[in-house]
Amino acid sequence: MTFDKWLLSLVVFAPLVGAGLIAMTPRARKDLIHFVAVASSGLALLLSIVALARFDYGSTGKMQFEANTSWISTIGARYHMGVDGISLPMLVLTTLLTFLCVLYTLKIMPKPRDKRKGFLALILLLETGMSGTFTALDLVLFFVFWELVLVPMYFMISIWGSERKEYSAIKFFLYTLFGSVFMLLGFLAMYFRSDVGGAHTFDMIALQGQHFGGVGFQNLVFLGLFLGFAIKVPMWPFHTWLPDAHGDAPTVGSVLLAGILLKMGTYGFIRIALPLLPDAAKDWAPYIGALSVIAIIYGALCCLAQKDIKRLIAFSSVGHMGFIMLGISTLTPTGINAAIFGMIAHGVITGMLFFLAGSIYERYHTRQIDDIGPGMLQKIPRMGVIFVFVGIASLGLPGLAGFWGEVLALLAAFNPAPGLPNSLFRTYMVLGGVGTILTAGYMLWLIQRLNLGVLREKWAKDRQIDDVRSIETLAWAPLLAFVLFLGVYPRAIFDITTGAVNGLTRVFR
Amino acid sequence: MTIALHVLATATVQVDLHAIAPEVVLAGALLAVLVIDLFLPDRFKEINGAIAMAGVVGAAIALVTLIGEHRTTFNGMFVLDSYALLFKFLFLAVAGVLLLMTVDYLNEEVRGAQGEFYFLLLASLLGMMVMPSARDMIALFIALETVSIPAFVLAGFKKRDASSNEAAIKFFLIGVLASAVMLFGMSLIYGVARSTNLAVIAEALQGRTHDPLVSASILLIITGFAFKVSAAPFHFWAPDTYEGSPVPVAAFLSVASKAAGFAGLLQVAFLAFPHHTHVWAPGFAILAAATMTVGNVIALSQTNIVRLLAYSSIAQAGYMLLPLGVVAGKGPEVQGDAFASALTYILIYSFMNLGAFAVVIAVGRRKPGNLISDYEGLLQREPGLALAGAFFLLSLAGVVPTAGFWAKFFVFRAAISGGTIWLAALMVVNTLVGLYYYVQVAAKMILREAPDRERLGVPRALTVAIALMVLVIVVVTVYPDAFNHFSPRSTLIAL
C-alpha cells in the first residue's frame, strides 16, 4: 500500500520540513516558530505510533513499511527504508524523546535565549538524522543519516553549551568523524567484495549471507565498523569525548545525546556488524565482552569520583552502555534482546536524569553536587522524589525499567553462543555483577548527597527556586510512566524484538 | 603523409552552423558589447551587462536545441557530443551566475570601464565553449589561448592597484610558459603521429606504447595543463593572482577557467592517449597527491579569505586529478568510474566554489581587506548570508551529506576500485586537514560575536546568485544522481 510504503519517509522527513519552515519564519514570530516545531515533531511521533499500530507483530523478523527505490544509480546505492522488531522500538523512542525535548524547550530555553529559532531547527534536523539511522537499510543511506547528526549536535553544544563548550563540541565532532571514516571504509570494502547477481550492492539485507571470501577479510572490515560504532556507543577506551560533550551540552542536547545518539552505535552493531559479518563477530565477541566489562567497572568507579552532577550521569552512561554491549557480545537471543531492552530503558531513564540535572542547574545555577545538596528534598520535594525514583530505576531496581536489560545481559553471559569461551563469559558475568553493586553504590550516594541532610541556608532563603513546573510535568510524565510500565511489563518490548532477534542470531547457533 | 594532406585535400570545408550556433551567438554578443560600449555614456554602462547576459542566455537557448545531437564539423576538429554539451552548459551556467555576481561590483568599482570587462569575460567564455568540442590539437590550443589571454587582462583589471598588476603579470608569464611547454609537446606528437586529430593520434600511437619520445611529449602536454588547472608544483601563480585580481575574476579563474582546463585535459588523456595510461596515470597520481597535500597544508595558515579559497581550490584540483591517477592499465570499468567521478567532481566543485566566492564578494563590499577575521559573527550581521556561506564551506570540506561529500565519495570509490589504496588513504587524510580550515571559517561566521551589528546590505543580483547556488547544492545533496545522470552518458571513452 502506498501509505505504508511512504510512512517511514514521512516520519523521518517531517521534522526536516519543519526545520526548513522554521528557518524561513521571521525571528519575531515566536508563536509560529513554536507551533511549527511542536507540529512537525508531533506529526513524526503520531506517525511512528501509527507505524506501531499497523505493524504486523506476527512477523517481527521481516522488514515492514519498506520503501525501495533507485537513488544514486551510478554506485548502486538505493533509497531503502524499513523497520523490523529491532528498529521499531528505537524509532518510537526517537520520536517520543524528541517531541518531549521540543515541548521542554518551549518554556525552558537554554542561553543564549534569543536564538530560539536556530535551536528548535537543530533539534528537528537532529531528529531526521536519528530516525533515519534507525530506518535506513542501505549502507550509504545509513551513513548519510549517521553523519547528519554530527553537525546539529556540534552547533547545539558549541552555541548553547556551558563552560568549555567549543572544546567539547569539536572533540565530539572529531572523535565521531574519525570513527566514521573507518566505518565508511568498511562499507566500501563490503561493497566491493559483494556479489549479488553479478553486481556490487550497499543493501544491508542483500549483504547478509555474503561471506566476503573469508574470515580474515571479515575481521578487517569488522575493525572498521567497530571503530565507527564503538566510538559512538562509546565503549571504553573511546569514551573520553562523552563526559565533556554531555557535561557541556544544553539540557535537551544531553537528553538526546544520551537517549538516542549513543544507541546509534549499539544499533549499528546489531543491525550491520553482526548479521553482515557473523564469522568476524564470533572472533571479536570475547574482546568486545572484555571492553564492555571494563566499561561497566570503570564507569562506576568514575561516577564515584565525580563532583559534577551532569558528568556523573554521563559516566553512568558509560557503564550502562557496557551492559548493553555485554549483551550483544554474547551473540545469543537473550543477550541481544537484553541489549535492545537496555537501549530503550537507558534512553528513557538517562534521558530523564539529564532532564532533571538540567532543571536543577536551571534553578541552582551550579552543577556541583556538594553545592546543590544536601537537603534538596526539603526545598523542592516533588523534584526530589522524581529524582529518587529515576535514580533507583537507573541502578536497576527490580520492577523498574533499568532492571531487565542488566539482569538479562548478565544471564546471557552465563551461557554465550556456541563457540564462545564459556568460562571467560562467566567471568564477565561475575565482574558485571560487581559492577551492578558499584552502580547501586554511586547512585544511592548521589541521592543521599543531593536529597537528604539539612538544607543550606542560602538555598532556603532563595525564593527563585521553584518546584516542578507544569511544562516539566508534561514533558516528564510519559517518561516516568514508561519507567514503571516497562519495569512491570517488559514483554511490551520483548514481544516486538524477540522474533527479529531470533532471526538475527540464527547464524550463531 | 596522406593523413596530413587530408585537410588540404578537402579545400571546401563544410561548416555545420547549427553545431556552432551557441558559439556564434556568443561571438555576436561580445562584438555587440565591444561596439555599443563605444557609444554609451557613463550612466548607461549597465546596458553592457544586459547584452552580455542576453548573449549567455541566447547561447544557452541555442545549446538546448542541440541536446541529444551528435555533430561533427570542420573536418572533425569540432565535435558536439554529450560530453561537450555538458561542459558547455556548465560554462554558460557559471558565466550567467558570475554576471549576476559582478553587476553591482562593476557599477561600484569600475563604472566607466565595465564594457571592456564584459567583452573580456565573454571572449574567455567563448574559448571555454570551444574547448570541450575541440578534438584536434590545434583547435584545443586555440581554445586554450582564447580562454587565457582575456583572463590575463581581467586579472589586471584594477589598473591602479599594484597587486592587481602583479597578479596579471605573474599569470601572464606563467601562462605563456605553460603554453610553450604544451605546444612543444604537441609538436613532438605531431612529428610522430603526423596528425593533429586526437583520434588519429590515438591510432597512430597504438604501436608505440613504450616510445620514450612519445612518453616525454605526453608528459610535456600534461605539464602544460597542470599549469592551467594550478596543480602543484605548478600552482605558484594561483594564490597571488587570485588575491590581486578583482574577486569576481578570481571566482572566474578558480571555477570556469579551471573547469575548461580539465575539459581539455580529459579529452587529451582519454582520446589522444588511451594506450598510454601507464605513462600519464602515474604522473597524475603524483600530481594529485602533491596538489591535495600542498593546497591543504598551506591553506591552514592563511589569514586572507581569498588566499584561503585559492589554496583550497588548489587542493580541490588535486581531488579532481586523483581519479586520472588510478587508471594505469585498468579495464573499462575502472576507467569509466574514474572518468565519471572526475567529471562529477568538477561539476559539483564549480557550483560550491562559485557560491563561496559570491559570499566573499558580498562581504568584501564592506570589508575590502578580505580578512578571515572580517567574518566573525557574520550570522548576527547577515543571517542568510552567513548560513549560505557556512553551507558552501561545509560542502567544500565534504561534510556528510552535502554535495561536496558526494563528490569526494565518488572519487574515493574510484580510487578504491582502481586499487590505488595509498591515494585513497592520502585523500582521507587531506579531507580531514581540509575540514579543519573550512570548518574554522564556518565556525567564525556562526559562533563568534560580531564586533558590531552593522548590516552589510547585499545587492539583489548577488542575493539571487547565492540563492541559486544554494539551490543547486541542496538538490545535489539530496539527489546526487542529478549530476551523475550526465556524466556516464557523456563519457568520452567507449565502455
Interface residues (C-beta under 8 A of the other chain):
Chain A: A23 S70 W71 I72 S73 T74 I75 F143 V144 W146 E147 L148 L150 V151 F155 S158 I159 E166 L177 S180 V181 L188 F192
Chain B: A340 L387 L394 V399 V400 P401 F405 W406 F409 F410 F412 R413 I416 S417 V428 L432 L435 A443 I446 L447 Y479 P480 D481 N484 H485 S487 P488
